Amino acid sequence: MVVHKEFMDRAHRIVWCTVATVGSDQRPRSRILHPIWELDEAGTGLTGWIVTKATPVKVRHLAHSPYVSCSYWEPGHDVAIADCRAEWVTDTATRQRVWELYRDAPAPLGYDFWTVFPDGPAAESPSLLRLTPYRLRLTDVETLSGRKPVASWP
């Protein structure tokens, strides 16, 4: 799908993303994270990955509501938003594959997590979140000014 590909291209160009969760007190919490996205072979499915620490706040929030909103923005007003279901992934093979996906990606998207997590992807400290989008939105100066429609899925 065109929106999926355009979302991924824009997200990978912007790189850093505000990710919001909601806790049992119904209050949102945002943090800046570094997702990486993959299209399936048909180009119709998109999966996001975040190597992160499973902090007590993230764990509590995702246990309460397994949904996140990922918002990318750059000064030229290109915006990409993915609302997703999030789940912790403990499978070592998947963690290793995603670790290598980050390592092999070109800068500025690529990142070597060995500097932050020296015990590697199978260790307890790095955690992996899988993001499965259920809504995507792309806006820019043209859509903000009303000159073209917002690109969205579904």
Secondary structure, 3 states (H helix, E strand, C coil): CHHHHHHHHHHHHHCCEEEEEECCCCCEEEEEECCEEEECCCCCCEEEEEEEECCHHHHHHHHHCCEEEEEEECCCCCEEEEEEEEEEECCHHHHHHHHHHHHHCCCCCCCCHHHCCCCCCCCCCEEEEEEEEEEEEEECHHHHCCCCCCEEEC
